[in-house]
Amino acid sequence: MLEGGSIAAAEDDSVTGNKAVREMENRIRELERQLGRKTLENEILKEALEKSRSKKQTLLAQSLKLGGSQ
């Protein structure tokens, strides 16, 4: 009985579900990788937006200075 149980647990059949578990683990790994990529993209876009806003404010302040001194 012990020998049969260890063989059954090592096989990919619907009784033990090892194949399904491995497929789900692979899917989770893939989703975690995609989440990491999207998180990195999000951080890059946030930094770019912050830089563009600060440049816009600097340009606006300079144009107001030039317009106000005339």
N, CA, C and O atoms as a Tripos MOL2 file, in Angstrom:
@<TRIPOS>MOLECULE
protein
  280   279    70     0     0
PROTEIN
NO_CHARGES

@<TRIPOS>ATOM
      1 N           0.8240   -1.1850    0.0000 N.3       1 MET1
      2 CA          0.0000    0.0000    0.0000 C.3       1 MET1
      3 C           0.8730    1.2550    0.0000 C.2       1 MET1
      4 O           0.5900    2.1900   -0.7490 O.2       1 MET1
      5 N           1.9170    1.2990    0.8140 N.am      2 LEU2
      6 CA          2.8020    2.4610    0.8420 C.3       2 LEU2
      7 C           3.4910    2.6620   -0.4990 C.2       2 LEU2
      8 O           3.6530    3.7840   -0.9790 O.2       2 LEU2
      9 N           3.8880    1.5490   -1.0840 N.am      3 GLU3
     10 CA          4.5630    1.6300   -2.3770 C.3       3 GLU3
     11 C           3.6080    2.1690   -3.4440 C.2       3 GLU3
     12 O           3.9990    3.0150   -4.2490 O.2       3 GLU3
     13 N           2.4120    1.7090   -3.4580 N.am      4 GLY4
     14 CA          1.4160    2.1800   -4.4220 C.3       4 GLY4
     15 C           1.0790    3.6410   -4.2200 C.2       4 GLY4
     16 O           0.8820    4.3770   -5.1870 O.2       4 GLY4
     17 N           1.0110    4.0640   -2.9740 N.am      5 GLY5
     18 CA          0.7180    5.4720   -2.6800 C.3       5 GLY5
     19 C           1.8120    6.3970   -3.1570 C.2       5 GLY5
     20 O           1.5310    7.4740   -3.6810 O.2       5 GLY5
     21 N           3.0580    5.9880   -2.9810 N.am      6 SER6
     22 CA          4.1550    6.8430   -3.4300 C.3       6 SER6
     23 C           4.2130    6.9190   -4.9480 C.2       6 SER6
     24 O           4.5830    7.9540   -5.5020 O.2       6 SER6
     25 N           3.8540    5.8390   -5.6230 N.am      7 ILE7
     26 CA          3.8080    5.8600   -7.0890 C.3       7 ILE7
     27 C           2.6670    6.7520   -7.5580 C.2       7 ILE7
     28 O           2.8370    7.5310   -8.4960 O.2       7 ILE7
     29 N           1.5110    6.6470   -6.9190 N.am      8 ALA8
     30 CA          0.3580    7.4620   -7.3130 C.3       8 ALA8
     31 C           0.6250    8.9440   -7.0930 C.2       8 ALA8
     32 O           0.2060    9.7760   -7.8980 O.2       8 ALA8
     33 N           1.3080    9.2750   -6.0260 N.am      9 ALA9
     34 CA          1.5950   10.6770   -5.7320 C.3       9 ALA9
     35 C           2.6030   11.2590   -6.7100 C.2       9 ALA9
     36 O           2.6240   12.4710   -6.9240 O.2       9 ALA9
     37 N           3.4280   10.4280   -7.2990 N.am     10 ALA10
     38 CA          4.4360   10.8970   -8.2410 C.3      10 ALA10
     39 C           3.8810   11.0470   -9.6530 C.2      10 ALA10
     40 O           4.4860   11.7260  -10.4830 O.2      10 ALA10
     41 N           2.7660   10.4370   -9.9320 N.am     11 GLU11
     42 CA          2.1830   10.4510  -11.2750 C.3      11 GLU11
     43 C           1.3340   11.6990  -11.4960 C.2      11 GLU11
     44 O           0.8970   12.3520  -10.5480 O.2      11 GLU11
     45 N           1.1100   12.0170  -12.7890 N.am     12 ASP12
     46 CA          0.2340   13.1160  -13.1700 C.3      12 ASP12
     47 C          -1.1290   12.5590  -13.5510 C.2      12 ASP12
     48 O          -1.4070   12.3510  -14.7320 O.2      12 ASP12
     49 N          -1.9570   12.3230  -12.5860 N.am     13 ASP13
     50 CA         -3.3030   11.8540  -12.8850 C.3      13 ASP13
     51 C          -4.3130   12.7200  -12.1510 C.2      13 ASP13
     52 O          -3.9490   13.5360  -11.3030 O.2      13 ASP13
     53 N          -5.5540   12.5400  -12.4760 N.am     14 SER14
     54 CA         -6.5960   13.3850  -11.8910 C.3      14 SER14
     55 C          -6.8350   13.0860  -10.4150 C.2      14 SER14
     56 O          -7.4470   13.8900   -9.7120 O.2      14 SER14
     57 N          -6.3590   11.9420   -9.9410 N.am     15 VAL15
     58 CA         -6.5600   11.6000   -8.5300 C.3      15 VAL15
     59 C          -5.6900   12.4850   -7.6490 C.2      15 VAL15
     60 O          -6.1690   13.0250   -6.6520 O.2      15 VAL15
     61 N          -4.4390   12.6370   -7.9990 N.am     16 THR16
     62 CA         -3.5340   13.4230   -7.1590 C.3      16 THR16
     63 C          -3.5330   14.8930   -7.5360 C.2      16 THR16
     64 O          -3.2880   15.7390   -6.6760 O.2      16 THR16
     65 N          -3.7970   15.2230   -8.7830 N.am     17 GLY17
     66 CA         -3.8570   16.6170   -9.1980 C.3      17 GLY17
     67 C          -2.5060   17.2930   -9.3080 C.2      17 GLY17
     68 O          -2.4430   18.5220   -9.3430 O.2      17 GLY17
     69 N          -1.4160   16.5310   -9.3650 N.am     18 ASN18
     70 CA         -0.0900   17.1350   -9.4410 C.3      18 ASN18
     71 C           0.0730   18.0000  -10.6860 C.2      18 ASN18
     72 O           0.6810   19.0690  -10.6300 O.2      18 ASN18
     73 N          -0.4650   17.5420  -11.7940 N.am     19 LYS19
     74 CA         -0.3480   18.3010  -13.0360 C.3      19 LYS19
     75 C          -1.0840   19.6350  -12.9110 C.2      19 LYS19
     76 O          -0.5710   20.6770  -13.3200 O.2      19 LYS19
     77 N          -2.2620   19.5910  -12.3560 N.am     20 ALA20
     78 CA         -3.0440   20.8210  -12.1880 C.3      20 ALA20
     79 C          -2.3340   21.7900  -11.2530 C.2      20 ALA20
     80 O          -2.3220   22.9960  -11.4970 O.2      20 ALA20
     81 N          -1.7520   21.2750  -10.2000 N.am     21 VAL21
     82 CA         -1.0290   22.1280   -9.2500 C.3      21 VAL21
     83 C           0.1650   22.7760   -9.9380 C.2      21 VAL21
     84 O           0.4050   23.9710   -9.7670 O.2      21 VAL21
     85 N           0.9140   21.9970  -10.7130 N.am     22 ARG22
     86 CA          2.0710   22.5530  -11.4280 C.3      22 ARG22
     87 C           1.6420   23.6160  -12.4330 C.2      22 ARG22
     88 O           2.3020   24.6450  -12.5770 O.2      22 ARG22
     89 N           0.5320   23.3630  -13.1280 N.am     23 GLU23
     90 CA          0.0250   24.3530  -14.0810 C.3      23 GLU23
     91 C          -0.3730   25.6430  -13.3770 C.2      23 GLU23
     92 O          -0.0980   26.7360  -13.8720 O.2      23 GLU23
     93 N          -1.0150   25.5170  -12.2290 N.am     24 MET24
     94 CA         -1.3960   26.7110  -11.4680 C.3      24 MET24
     95 C          -0.1660   27.4530  -10.9390 C.2      24 MET24
     96 O          -0.1340   28.6840  -10.9470 O.2      24 MET24
     97 N           0.8310   26.7190  -10.4870 N.am     25 GLU25
     98 CA          2.0700   27.3560  -10.0160 C.3      25 GLU25
     99 C           2.7610   28.0930  -11.1510 C.2      25 GLU25
    100 O           3.2750   29.1940  -10.9590 O.2      25 GLU25
    101 N           2.7750   27.4880  -12.3370 N.am     26 ASN26
    102 CA          3.3650   28.1580  -13.5000 C.3      26 ASN26
    103 C           2.5910   29.4120  -13.8530 C.2      26 ASN26
    104 O           3.1780   30.4430  -14.1820 O.2      26 ASN26
    105 N           1.2740   29.3220  -13.7850 N.am     27 ARG27
    106 CA          0.4330   30.4900  -14.0820 C.3      27 ARG27
    107 C           0.6670   31.5960  -13.0620 C.2      27 ARG27
    108 O           0.7440   32.7700  -13.4270 O.2      27 ARG27
    109 N           0.7790   31.2380  -11.8060 N.am     28 ILE28
    110 CA          1.0480   32.2260  -10.7580 C.3      28 ILE28
    111 C           2.3940   32.8940  -11.0000 C.2      28 ILE28
    112 O           2.5180   34.1110  -10.8700 O.2      28 ILE28
    113 N           3.3970   32.1050  -11.3500 N.am     29 ARG29
    114 CA          4.7280   32.6460  -11.6340 C.3      29 ARG29
    115 C           4.6810   33.6440  -12.7920 C.2      29 ARG29
    116 O           5.3030   34.7040  -12.7390 O.2      29 ARG29
    117 N           3.9350   33.2890  -13.8340 N.am     30 GLU30
    118 CA          3.8060   34.1700  -14.9950 C.3      30 GLU30
    119 C           3.0780   35.4640  -14.6190 C.2      30 GLU30
    120 O           3.4860   36.5500  -15.0320 O.2      30 GLU30
    121 N           2.0170   35.3500  -13.8460 N.am     31 LEU31
    122 CA          1.2810   36.5390  -13.4170 C.3      31 LEU31
    123 C           2.1170   37.4330  -12.5120 C.2      31 LEU31
    124 O           2.0360   38.6580  -12.6030 O.2      31 LEU31
    125 N           2.9150   36.8310  -11.6440 N.am     32 GLU32
    126 CA          3.8020   37.6220  -10.7820 C.3      32 GLU32
    127 C           4.8470   38.3550  -11.6160 C.2      32 GLU32
    128 O           5.1950   39.4950  -11.3090 O.2      32 GLU32
    129 N           5.3490   37.7130  -12.6680 N.am     33 ARG33
    130 CA          6.3250   38.3430  -13.5450 C.3      33 ARG33
    131 C           5.6850   39.5270  -14.2710 C.2      33 ARG33
    132 O           6.2840   40.5970  -14.3770 O.2      33 ARG33
    133 N           4.4640   39.3280  -14.7690 N.am     34 GLN34
    134 CA          3.7630   40.4090  -15.4510 C.3      34 GLN34
    135 C           3.4490   41.5610  -14.5020 C.2      34 GLN34
    136 O           3.5480   42.7280  -14.8820 O.2      34 GLN34
    137 N           3.0730   41.2350  -13.2760 N.am     35 LEU35
    138 CA          2.7940   42.2710  -12.2800 C.3      35 LEU35
    139 C           4.0540   43.0830  -11.9930 C.2      35 LEU35
    140 O           3.9960   44.3070  -11.8790 O.2      35 LEU35
    141 N           5.1740   42.4080  -11.8780 N.am     36 GLY36
    142 CA          6.4360   43.1140  -11.6550 C.3      36 GLY36
    143 C           6.7590   44.0640  -12.7860 C.2      36 GLY36
    144 O           7.2070   45.1880  -12.5590 O.2      36 GLY36
    145 N           6.5320   43.6100  -14.0040 N.am     37 ARG37
    146 CA          6.8000   44.4620  -15.1760 C.3      37 ARG37
    147 C           5.8880   45.6840  -15.1740 C.2      37 ARG37
    148 O           6.3430   46.8020  -15.4160 O.2      37 ARG37
    149 N           4.6110   45.4740  -14.9030 N.am     38 LYS38
    150 CA          3.6570   46.5910  -14.8840 C.3      38 LYS38
    151 C           3.9560   47.5640  -13.7420 C.2      38 LYS38
    152 O           3.7860   48.7730  -13.8950 O.2      38 LYS38
    153 N           4.3930   47.0440  -12.6180 N.am     39 THR39
    154 CA          4.7590   47.9030  -11.4960 C.3      39 THR39
    155 C           5.9470   48.7870  -11.8750 C.2      39 THR39
    156 O           5.9570   49.9810  -11.5730 O.2      39 THR39
    157 N           6.9310   48.2100  -12.5270 N.am     40 LEU40
    158 CA          8.0920   48.9770  -12.9730 C.3      40 LEU40
    159 C           7.6860   50.0380  -13.9910 C.2      40 LEU40
    160 O           8.1350   51.1820  -13.9090 O.2      40 LEU40
    161 N           6.8400   49.6650  -14.9470 N.am     41 GLU41
    162 CA          6.3590   50.6360  -15.9290 C.3      41 GLU41
    163 C           5.6190   51.7810  -15.2460 C.2      41 GLU41
    164 O           5.7820   52.9420  -15.6210 O.2      41 GLU41
    165 N           4.8110   51.4550  -14.2510 N.am     42 ASN42
    166 CA          4.0560   52.4580  -13.5150 C.3      42 ASN42
    167 C           4.9890   53.4390  -12.8010 C.2      42 ASN42
    168 O           4.7570   54.6470  -12.8240 O.2      42 ASN42
    169 N           6.0300   52.9230  -12.1760 N.am     43 GLU43
    170 CA          6.9920   53.7820  -11.4820 C.3      43 GLU43
    171 C           7.7110   54.7050  -12.4600 C.2      43 GLU43
    172 O           7.9160   55.8830  -12.1680 O.2      43 GLU43
    173 N           8.0910   54.1770  -13.6080 N.am     44 ILE44
    174 CA          8.7710   54.9820  -14.6300 C.3      44 ILE44
    175 C           7.8520   56.0970  -15.1200 C.2      44 ILE44
    176 O           8.2810   57.2420  -15.2660 O.2      44 ILE44
    177 N           6.5830   55.7590  -15.3740 N.am     45 LEU45
    178 CA          5.6360   56.7710  -15.8410 C.3      45 LEU45
    179 C           5.3700   57.8390  -14.7810 C.2      45 LEU45
    180 O           5.2160   59.0150  -15.1120 O.2      45 LEU45
    181 N           5.3160   57.4390  -13.5130 N.am     46 LYS46
    182 CA          5.1330   58.4200  -12.4370 C.3      46 LYS46
    183 C           6.2920   59.4100  -12.4040 C.2      46 LYS46
    184 O           6.0870   60.6190  -12.2910 O.2      46 LYS46
    185 N           7.5170   58.8810  -12.5040 N.am     47 GLU47
    186 CA          8.6920   59.7600  -12.5000 C.3      47 GLU47
    187 C           8.6780   60.7020  -13.6880 C.2      47 GLU47
    188 O           8.9900   61.8830  -13.5430 O.2      47 GLU47
    189 N           8.3230   60.2000  -14.8590 N.am     48 ALA48
    190 CA          8.2710   61.0340  -16.0570 C.3      48 ALA48
    191 C           7.2140   62.1220  -15.9030 C.2      48 ALA48
    192 O           7.4400   63.2630  -16.3060 O.2      48 ALA48
    193 N           6.0780   61.7880  -15.3330 N.am     49 LEU49
    194 CA          5.0200   62.7690  -15.1230 C.3      49 LEU49
    195 C           5.4620   63.8500  -14.1380 C.2      49 LEU49
    196 O           5.2120   65.0340  -14.3610 O.2      49 LEU49
    197 N           6.1130   63.4490  -13.0600 N.am     50 GLU50
    198 CA          6.6030   64.4260  -12.0840 C.3      50 GLU50
    199 C           7.6150   65.3750  -12.7180 C.2      50 GLU50
    200 O           7.5770   66.5820  -12.4770 O.2      50 GLU50
    201 N           8.5170   64.8280  -13.5280 N.am     51 LYS51
    202 CA          9.5180   65.6730  -14.1870 C.3      51 LYS51
    203 C           8.8660   66.6320  -15.1750 C.2      51 LYS51
    204 O           9.2550   67.7970  -15.2580 O.2      51 LYS51
    205 N           7.8780   66.1520  -15.9240 N.am     52 SER52
    206 CA          7.2200   67.0260  -16.8970 C.3      52 SER52
    207 C           6.4380   68.1290  -16.1940 C.2      52 SER52
    208 O           6.3770   69.2580  -16.6820 O.2      52 SER52
    209 N           5.8400   67.8060  -15.0460 N.am     53 ARG53
    210 CA          5.1080   68.8330  -14.2920 C.3      53 ARG53
    211 C           6.0570   69.8980  -13.7530 C.2      53 ARG53
    212 O           5.7420   71.0870  -13.7950 O.2      53 ARG53
    213 N           7.2030   69.4840  -13.2520 N.am     54 SER54
    214 CA          8.1450   70.4700  -12.7180 C.3      54 SER54
    215 C           8.7120   71.3290  -13.8390 C.2      54 SER54
    216 O           8.9300   72.5250  -13.6410 O.2      54 SER54
    217 N           8.9540   70.7530  -15.0060 N.am     55 LYS55
    218 CA          9.4340   71.5490  -16.1410 C.3      55 LYS55
    219 C           8.3720   72.5440  -16.5740 C.2      55 LYS55
    220 O           8.6770   73.6930  -16.8920 O.2      55 LYS55
    221 N           7.1140   72.0930  -16.5820 N.am     56 LYS56
    222 CA          6.0200   72.9720  -16.9840 C.3      56 LYS56
    223 C           5.9040   74.1520  -16.0240 C.2      56 LYS56
    224 O           5.7110   75.2890  -16.4530 O.2      56 LYS56
    225 N           6.0210   73.8840  -14.7330 N.am     57 GLN57
    226 CA          5.9410   74.9570  -13.7430 C.3      57 GLN57
    227 C           7.1070   75.9290  -13.9000 C.2      57 GLN57
    228 O           6.9220   77.1400  -13.7740 O.2      57 GLN57
    229 N           8.3010   75.4160  -14.1730 N.am     58 THR58
    230 CA          9.4720   76.2640  -14.3650 C.3      58 THR58
    231 C           9.2860   77.1430  -15.5920 C.2      58 THR58
    232 O           9.5570   78.3430  -15.5380 O.2      58 THR58
    233 N           8.8290   76.5690  -16.6900 N.am     59 LEU59
    234 CA          8.5990   77.3420  -17.9090 C.3      59 LEU59
    235 C           7.5020   78.3750  -17.7110 C.2      59 LEU59
    236 O           7.6040   79.4900  -18.2230 O.2      59 LEU59
    237 N           6.4670   78.0250  -16.9820 N.am     60 LEU60
    238 CA          5.3790   78.9610  -16.7100 C.3      60 LEU60
    239 C           5.8850   80.1320  -15.8720 C.2      60 LEU60
    240 O           5.5510   81.2850  -16.1430 O.2      60 LEU60
    241 N           6.6870   79.8350  -14.8570 N.am     61 ALA61
    242 CA          7.2310   80.8990  -14.0040 C.3      61 ALA61
    243 C           8.1350   81.8220  -14.8230 C.2      61 ALA61
    244 O           8.0940   83.0400  -14.6510 O.2      61 ALA61
    245 N           8.9390   81.2570  -15.7020 N.am     62 GLN62
    246 CA          9.8240   82.0800  -16.5370 C.3      62 GLN62
    247 C           9.0250   82.9620  -17.4950 C.2      62 GLN62
    248 O           9.3690   84.1250  -17.7040 O.2      62 GLN62
    249 N           7.9710   82.4140  -18.0690 N.am     63 SER63
    250 CA          7.1680   83.2110  -19.0010 C.3      63 SER63
    251 C           6.4140   84.3170  -18.2680 C.2      63 SER63
    252 O           6.2140   85.3970  -18.8230 O.2      63 SER63
    253 N           5.9890   84.0630  -17.0220 N.am     64 LEU64
    254 CA          5.3220   85.1040  -16.2460 C.3      64 LEU64
    255 C           6.3000   86.2150  -15.8840 C.2      64 LEU64
    256 O           5.9340   87.3900  -15.8730 O.2      64 LEU64
    257 N           7.5530   85.8400  -15.5860 N.am     65 LYS65
    258 CA          8.5850   86.8360  -15.2740 C.3      65 LYS65
    259 C           8.8210   87.7300  -16.4800 C.2      65 LYS65
    260 O           8.8740   88.9540  -16.3600 O.2      65 LYS65
    261 N           8.9590   87.1150  -17.6250 N.am     66 LEU66
    262 CA          9.2100   87.8770  -18.8470 C.3      66 LEU66
    263 C           8.0290   88.7370  -19.2070 C.2      66 LEU66
    264 O           8.2030   89.8810  -19.6260 O.2      66 LEU66
    265 N           6.8450   88.2210  -19.0560 N.am     67 GLY67
    266 CA          5.6310   88.9810  -19.3820 C.3      67 GLY67
    267 C           5.3560   90.0790  -18.3670 C.2      67 GLY67
    268 O           4.8220   91.1280  -18.7260 O.2      67 GLY67
    269 N           5.7070   89.8610  -17.1220 N.am     68 GLY68
    270 CA          5.4580   90.8430  -16.0660 C.3      68 GLY68
    271 C           6.4410   91.9990  -16.0690 C.2      68 GLY68
    272 O           6.1260   93.0640  -15.5380 O.2      68 GLY68
    273 N           7.6220   91.8250  -16.6510 N.am     69 SER69
    274 CA          8.6160   92.8880  -16.6200 C.3      69 SER69
    275 C           8.4870   93.8260  -17.7990 C.2      69 SER69
    276 O           9.2100   94.8200  -17.8560 O.2      69 SER69
    277 N           7.5890   93.5530  -18.7550 N.am     70 GLN70
    278 CA          7.4640   94.4110  -19.9280 C.3      70 GLN70
    279 C           6.5680   95.5640  -19.6890 C.2      70 GLN70
    280 O           6.3610   96.3810  -20.5860 O.2      70 GLN70
@<TRIPOS>BOND
     1     1     2 1
     2     2     3 1
     3     3     4 2
     4     3     5 am
     5     5     6 1
     6     6     7 1
     7     7     8 2
     8     7     9 am
     9     9    10 1
    10    10    11 1
    11    11    12 2
    12    11    13 am
    13    13    14 1
    14    14    15 1
    15    15    16 2
    16    15    17 am
    17    17    18 1
    18    18    19 1
    19    19    20 2
    20    19    21 am
    21    21    22 1
    22    22    23 1
    23    23    24 2
    24    23    25 am
    25    25    26 1
    26    26    27 1
    27    27    28 2
    28    27    29 am
    29    29    30 1
    30    30    31 1
    31    31    32 2
    32    31    33 am
    33    33    34 1
    34    34    35 1
    35    35    36 2
    36    35    37 am
    37    37    38 1
    38    38    39 1
    39    39    40 2
    40    39    41 am
    41    41    42 1
    42    42    43 1
    43    43    44 2
    44    43    45 am
    45    45    46 1
    46    46    47 1
    47    47    48 2
    48    47    49 am
    49    49    50 1
    50    50    51 1
    51    51    52 2
    52    51    53 am
    53    53    54 1
    54    54    55 1
    55    55    56 2
    56    55    57 am
    57    57    58 1
    58    58    59 1
    59    59    60 2
    60    59    61 am
    61    61    62 1
    62    62    63 1
    63    63    64 2
    64    63    65 am
    65    65    66 1
    66    66    67 1
    67    67    68 2
    68    67    69 am
    69    69    70 1
    70    70    71 1
    71    71    72 2
    72    71    73 am
    73    73    74 1
    74    74    75 1
    75    75    76 2
    76    75    77 am
    77    77    78 1
    78    78    79 1
    79    79    80 2
    80    79    81 am
    81    81    82 1
    82    82    83 1
    83    83    84 2
    84    83    85 am
    85    85    86 1
    86    86    87 1
    87    87    88 2
    88    87    89 am
    89    89    90 1
    90    90    91 1
    91    91    92 2
    92    91    93 am
    93    93    94 1
    94    94    95 1
    95    95    96 2
    96    95    97 am
    97    97    98 1
    98    98    99 1
    99    99   100 2
   100    99   101 am
   101   101   102 1
   102   102   103 1
   103   103   104 2
   104   103   105 am
   105   105   106 1
   106   106   107 1
   107   107   108 2
   108   107   109 am
   109   109   110 1
   110   110   111 1
   111   111   112 2
   112   111   113 am
   113   113   114 1
   114   114   115 1
   115   115   116 2
   116   115   117 am
   117   117   118 1
   118   118   119 1
   119   119   120 2
   120   119   121 am
   121   121   122 1
   122   122   123 1
   123   123   124 2
   124   123   125 am
   125   125   126 1
   126   126   127 1
   127   127   128 2
   128   127   129 am
   129   129   130 1
   130   130   131 1
   131   131   132 2
   132   131   133 am
   133   133   134 1
   134   134   135 1
   135   135   136 2
   136   135   137 am
   137   137   138 1
   138   138   139 1
   139   139   140 2
   140   139   141 am
   141   141   142 1
   142   142   143 1
   143   143   144 2
   144   143   145 am
   145   145   146 1
   146   146   147 1
   147   147   148 2
   148   147   149 am
   149   149   150 1
   150   150   151 1
   151   151   152 2
   152   151   153 am
   153   153   154 1
   154   154   155 1
   155   155   156 2
   156   155   157 am
   157   157   158 1
   158   158   159 1
   159   159   160 2
   160   159   161 am
   161   161   162 1
   162   162   163 1
   163   163   164 2
   164   163   165 am
   165   165   166 1
   166   166   167 1
   167   167   168 2
   168   167   169 am
   169   169   170 1
   170   170   171 1
   171   171   172 2
   172   171   173 am
   173   173   174 1
   174   174   175 1
   175   175   176 2
   176   175   177 am
   177   177   178 1
   178   178   179 1
   179   179   180 2
   180   179   181 am
   181   181   182 1
   182   182   183 1
   183   183   184 2
   184   183   185 am
   185   185   186 1
   186   186   187 1
   187   187   188 2
   188   187   189 am
   189   189   190 1
   190   190   191 1
   191   191   192 2
   192   191   193 am
   193   193   194 1
   194   194   195 1
   195   195   196 2
   196   195   197 am
   197   197   198 1
   198   198   199 1
   199   199   200 2
   200   199   201 am
   201   201   202 1
   202   202   203 1
   203   203   204 2
   204   203   205 am
   205   205   206 1
   206   206   207 1
   207   207   208 2
   208   207   209 am
   209   209   210 1
   210   210   211 1
   211   211   212 2
   212   211   213 am
   213   213   214 1
   214   214   215 1
   215   215   216 2
   216   215   217 am
   217   217   218 1
   218   218   219 1
   219   219   220 2
   220   219   221 am
   221   221   222 1
   222   222   223 1
   223   223   224 2
   224   223   225 am
   225   225   226 1
   226   226   227 1
   227   227   228 2
   228   227   229 am
   229   229   230 1
   230   230   231 1
   231   231   232 2
   232   231   233 am
   233   233   234 1
   234   234   235 1
   235   235   236 2
   236   235   237 am
   237   237   238 1
   238   238   239 1
   239   239   240 2
   240   239   241 am
   241   241   242 1
   242   242   243 1
   243   243   244 2
   244   243   245 am
   245   245   246 1
   246   246   247 1
   247   247   248 2
   248   247   249 am
   249   249   250 1
   250   250   251 1
   251   251   252 2
   252   251   253 am
   253   253   254 1
   254   254   255 1
   255   255   256 2
   256   255   257 am
   257   257   258 1
   258   258   259 1
   259   259   260 2
   260   259   261 am
   261   261   262 1
   262   262   263 1
   263   263   264 2
   264   263   265 am
   265   265   266 1
   266   266   267 1
   267   267   268 2
   268   267   269 am
   269   269   270 1
   270   270   271 1
   271   271   272 2
   272   271   273 am
   273   273   274 1
   274   274   275 1
   275   275   276 2
   276   275   277 am
   277   277   278 1
   278   278   279 1
   279   279   280 2
@<TRIPOS>SUBSTRUCTURE
     1 MET1         2 RESIDUE 1 A MET
     2 LEU2         6 RESIDUE 1 A LEU
     3 GLU3        10 RESIDUE 1 A GLU
     4 GLY4        14 RESIDUE 1 A GLY
     5 GLY5        18 RESIDUE 1 A GLY
     6 SER6        22 RESIDUE 1 A SER
     7 ILE7        26 RESIDUE 1 A ILE
     8 ALA8        30 RESIDUE 1 A ALA
     9 ALA9        34 RESIDUE 1 A ALA
    10 ALA10       38 RESIDUE 1 A ALA
    11 GLU11       42 RESIDUE 1 A GLU
    12 ASP12       46 RESIDUE 1 A ASP
    13 ASP13       50 RESIDUE 1 A ASP
    14 SER14       54 RESIDUE 1 A SER
    15 VAL15       58 RESIDUE 1 A VAL
    16 THR16       62 RESIDUE 1 A THR
    17 GLY17       66 RESIDUE 1 A GLY
    18 ASN18       70 RESIDUE 1 A ASN
    19 LYS19       74 RESIDUE 1 A LYS
    20 ALA20       78 RESIDUE 1 A ALA
    21 VAL21       82 RESIDUE 1 A VAL
    22 ARG22       86 RESIDUE 1 A ARG
    23 GLU23       90 RESIDUE 1 A GLU
    24 MET24       94 RESIDUE 1 A MET
    25 GLU25       98 RESIDUE 1 A GLU
    26 ASN26      102 RESIDUE 1 A ASN
    27 ARG27      106 RESIDUE 1 A ARG
    28 ILE28      110 RESIDUE 1 A ILE
    29 ARG29      114 RESIDUE 1 A ARG
    30 GLU30      118 RESIDUE 1 A GLU
    31 LEU31      122 RESIDUE 1 A LEU
    32 GLU32      126 RESIDUE 1 A GLU
    33 ARG33      130 RESIDUE 1 A ARG
    34 GLN34      134 RESIDUE 1 A GLN
    35 LEU35      138 RESIDUE 1 A LEU
    36 GLY36      142 RESIDUE 1 A GLY
    37 ARG37      146 RESIDUE 1 A ARG
    38 LYS38      150 RESIDUE 1 A LYS
    39 THR39      154 RESIDUE 1 A THR
    40 LEU40      158 RESIDUE 1 A LEU
    41 GLU41      162 RESIDUE 1 A GLU
    42 ASN42      166 RESIDUE 1 A ASN
    43 GLU43      170 RESIDUE 1 A GLU
    44 ILE44      174 RESIDUE 1 A ILE
    45 LEU45      178 RESIDUE 1 A LEU
    46 LYS46      182 RESIDUE 1 A LYS
    47 GLU47      186 RESIDUE 1 A GLU
    48 ALA48      190 RESIDUE 1 A ALA
    49 LEU49      194 RESIDUE 1 A LEU
    50 GLU50      198 RESIDUE 1 A GLU
    51 LYS51      202 RESIDUE 1 A LYS
    52 SER52      206 RESIDUE 1 A SER
    53 ARG53      210 RESIDUE 1 A ARG
    54 SER54      214 RESIDUE 1 A SER
    55 LYS55      218 RESIDUE 1 A LYS
    56 LYS56      222 RESIDUE 1 A LYS
    57 GLN57      226 RESIDUE 1 A GLN
    58 THR58      230 RESIDUE 1 A THR
    59 LEU59      234 RESIDUE 1 A LEU
    60 LEU60      238 RESIDUE 1 A LEU
    61 ALA61      242 RESIDUE 1 A ALA
    62 GLN62      246 RESIDUE 1 A GLN
    63 SER63      250 RESIDUE 1 A SER
    64 LEU64      254 RESIDUE 1 A LEU
    65 LYS65      258 RESIDUE 1 A LYS
    66 LEU66      262 RESIDUE 1 A LEU
    67 GLY67      266 RESIDUE 1 A GLY
    68 GLY68      270 RESIDUE 1 A GLY
    69 SER69      274 RESIDUE 1 A SER
    70 GLN70      278 RESIDUE 1 A GLN
